[in-house]
Amino acid sequence: MVKLQGRGLWARLKPIASAMLMLALIAGCAAAPKTAGDATEDISDPIEPVNRVFFDFNMFLDRTILRPVTRYYVEYVPEAFRVSIRNILEVMNTPVVMMNHLLQGDIERFMHTAGRFTLNLAGGLGVLDIAGEKAPPLDEDFGQTLAVWGVPSGPYLMLPILGPSNIRDAVGRGVDSVADPMPHLISHYSTDLNSYLFSGARLTATALDRRSRILGELEELERTSLDFYATVRSLYIQKRRDDIRNGGSGEPVPIPEISFERDDREQGQRSSTATR
């Protein structure tokens, strides 16, 4: 019986091991880090007609489903409860963030995130932000890690449901999803049905939390933009360049998107760029 359980656990963890092996191979072959490399890259959008179709589809979903549900969420769900949900989502995402800190060789930020994770998990049970402003949340993803390793962003993509991206960030999202330990743990210690319910609840909560932070900004941006697609594309590229520099280029921009990805630290902040 123990052997069967061990084999089952390995079957679930095998994708993570494969992903980590791939990371090691990429790291060994990557060029010298270029944290400022994207600053000189022009906007590459060779499949703009297709991207615009997906953009219109995403905005249709936003107007008909996500935006009304988010308004209801903000209006009827107490703020304290919404903040608690945000804290839980951050805690669940922290192992992936720490992995990317290490892959970038940033030990200082890794220790910062590990300390915040430990404090909030032990003292706040993952619900309260005990660390607060003394140790604000940091964010890293594998798309940023690839950029630090010198991998170019590639063409701009508008992904159905997921929103703005590029080739590098799309690959990064896939690696982060495989490396995320939460789905594997839930799947190992619970039934498949509970695993699906957990994933669905997490995706829904993440989408509502992200959208609630730019509830008014997206509508204003859409109203004032001559070409809303081009505006979103420009803002996404600016934001990702800022992410790669860990916020070193000034205040980040809010990115309007329909996305079931995890929360970013910047999404609640306003940008002077978006209001020009």
Rosetta blueprint (number, residue, H / E / L):
1 M L
2 V H
3 K H
4 L H
5 Q H
6 G H
7 R H
8 G H
9 L H
10 W H
11 A H
12 R H
13 L H
14 K H
15 P H
16 I H
17 A H
18 S H
19 A H
20 M H
21 L H
22 M H
23 L H
24 A H
25 L H
26 I H
27 A H
28 G H
29 C H
30 A L
31 A L
32 A L
33 P L
34 K L
35 T L
36 A L
37 G H
38 D H
39 A H
40 T H
41 E L
42 D L
43 I L
44 S L
45 D L
46 P L
47 I L
48 E H
49 P H
50 V H
51 N H
52 R H
53 V H
54 F H
55 F H
56 D H
57 F H
58 N H
59 M H
60 F H
61 L H
62 D H
63 R H
64 T H
65 I H
66 L H
67 R H
68 P H
69 V H
70 T H
71 R H
72 Y H
73 Y H
74 V H
75 E H
76 Y H
77 V L
78 P L
79 E H
80 A H
81 F H
82 R H
83 V H
84 S H
85 I H
86 R H
87 N H
88 I H
89 L H
90 E H
91 V H
92 M H
93 N H
94 T H
95 P H
96 V H
97 V H
98 M H
99 M H
100 N H
101 H H
102 L H
103 L H
104 Q L
105 G L
106 D L
107 I H
108 E H
109 R H
110 F H
111 M H
112 H H
113 T H
114 A H
115 G H
116 R H
117 F H
118 T H
119 L H
120 N H
121 L H
122 A H
123 G H
124 G L
125 L L
126 G L
127 V L
128 L L
129 D L
130 I L
131 A L
132 G H
133 E H
134 K H
135 A L
136 P L
137 P L
138 L L
139 D L
140 E L
141 D L
142 F H
143 G H
144 Q H
145 T H
146 L H
147 A H
148 V H
149 W L
150 G L
151 V L
152 P L
153 S L
154 G L
155 P L
156 Y E
157 L E
158 M E
159 L E
160 P L
161 I L
162 L L
163 G E
164 P E
165 S E
166 N E
167 I H
168 R H
169 D H
170 A H
171 V H
172 G H
173 R H
174 G H
175 V H
176 D H
177 S H
178 V H
179 A H
180 D L
181 P H
182 M H
183 P H
184 H H
185 L H
186 I H
187 S H
188 H H
189 Y H
190 S L
191 T L
192 D H
193 L H
194 N H
195 S H
196 Y H
197 L H
198 F H
199 S H
200 G H
201 A H
202 R H
203 L H
204 T H
205 A H
206 T H
207 A H
208 L H
209 D H
210 R H
211 R H
212 S H
213 R H
214 I L
215 L H
216 G H
217 E H
218 L H
219 E H
220 E H
221 L H
222 E H
223 R H
224 T H
225 S L
226 L L
227 D L
228 F H
229 Y H
230 A H
231 T H
232 V H
233 R H
234 S H
235 L H
236 Y H
237 I H
238 Q H
239 K H
240 R H
241 R H
242 D H
243 D H
244 I H
245 R L
246 N L
247 G L
248 G L
249 S L
250 G L
251 E L
252 P L
253 V L
254 P L
255 I L
256 P L
257 E L
258 I L
259 S L
260 F L
261 E L
262 R L
263 D L
264 D L
265 R L
266 E L
267 Q L
268 G L
269 Q L
270 R L
271 S L
272 S H
273 T H
274 A H
275 T H
276 R L
